Amino acid sequence: MATANERHVSNGRKPVGRKPSKQQREARKKRKVIIFGLEIALLLVMLVVLWTVLKGTEVKRVEVNDEELEEKMNETVLENETLKGYRNVALFGVDSTSGALEKGTRSDTIIIASINQDTGDVKLVSVYRDTYLNRGNDKYGKCNAAYANGGPKQAMMMLNMNMDLNITDFVTVGFQGLTDAIDALGGVWIDVDSEELLHINNYQMCIAENLKCSYTEVKETGYQLLNGLQATAYCRIRYTKGDDFMRAQRQREVIMAIADQAKKANVSSLTKIANDVFPEIYTSLKLDEIVSLLMDVANYNIVAEDGFPREDMRATGNIGGDGSCVVPLSLESNVVWLHEFLFDETGYEPSAEAKAYSQKVYSDTNKYLNK
């Protein structure tokens, strides 16, 4: 997939400044803008939060120690003035039908959602689940193991350490949550091609068996309204041209389709989402942080999306005991691209830590890629 860099006009800003005090960081938290979602939807969740508050629906919330996360951030991240204008949230989709969202299951979907707090523009980047990275504990391998080993905290550390980011919030969902959210919105519009049609019903059948529910076959190609189970199955398709890279693109496609539907949702739909979906979500976010911002939801738009590592800066291969991996040919160069893509930072200089991780990834994988 072509990158979306052409859509962006660089502002030429570079990391400057000194490390802010604890009081300054706390003050910034109070001003932060929060939009969140998962594989399900940044804009969707913002809309339903108000109804959750009014209905008294329980949310599976975990208190994240921001200071612990900041201690693991690379040295220059907290000094980066550009990052202060953005809100970055980690979206995790786990391969779970039993509601096990905390840890012990690998995160098959990892998406960074970056929100420009001045413009309301939202950009999405999928981090491919088999990418060979520092897992957030100075052990290297497939990055989706970070969530299984240490839950969302370690998974956020993994993203921050490898990519010079400052993520402190997350949302996690399983199959049931995504299915119910889409059904509550009345479905999503997706263009299904002939290759995808061959697989979507097989995935539906497997998910329906695990969720102990029935399913409706998708019988034709073309732009059509998919229900929750159909759209969830669409997100799972990987046995087509493009393999897991195309699967990640489908996941971003469904997020954008949900965002479109969420903007048109009526009161009845929002109430049902609040009742049905929120108990199936695991998150670090506080409800009262976004209630006052709900009326501005129409001002937020997903303007760009891509995958990490970038297509022309990655390789695939069997890396020893880790098996088939996606390898950033240069993690350092991918970090430079990521900061330009998300934050319009031209000429970004990765931290010393990110450069060290890049060297380790190269030394671990080069011998296997060049056999």
Number of C-alpha atoms within 10 A of each C-alpha: 13 10 14 14 17 9 10 14 12 14 12 12 15 16 16 12 11 11 15 11 9 10 9 10 14 12 11 12 11 9 10 15 20 23 27 26 25 30 29 31 26 28 27 27 25 23 26 24 25 22 19 23 15 10 12 11 16 15 21 17 15 16 10 16 11 15 12 12 18 17 10 17 24 21 17 19 22 21 16 20 16 18 22 15 16 24 21 26 26 24 29 29 23 26 18 20 18 11 17 15 28 19 19 16 19 22 27 23 26 26 28 25 27 24 27 19 17 9 12 20 16 23 21 24 24 22 22 25 22 20 22 26 28 23 25 24 15 11 10 19 24 23 27 26 24 30 28 19 18 19 18 29 25 21 26 28 28 26 24 22 26 26 26 26 23 26 22 23 23 26 26 26 30 27 24 23 25 22 20 23 28 28 20 22 23 18 22 23 20 18 12 18 12 10 13 17 18 16 18 24 21 14 19 23 19 12 23 19 13 14 15 10 10 12 16 13 14 18 9 11 15 12 11 14 16 22 23 24 30 26 24 27 23 25 23 23 24 18 14 14 11 12 11 19 20 19 21 28 19 19 25 24 19 23 24 24 18 24 24 18 19 28 15 10 17 11 10 10 18 23 18 19 25 26 19 17 24 23 16 23 21 23 27 19 22 15 16 11 16 19 17 10 15 17 12 11 17 13 9 19 18 19 14 17 24 24 21 23 26 23 14 12 15 16 15 17 16 14 20 13 7 13 12 15 22 25 27 26 21 17 28 22 18 22 26 18 22 23 21 20 25 26 21 20 22 17 13 18 17 21 19 14 17 22 19 14 22 22 14 15 21 18 11 15 20 14 11 13 15 7 5
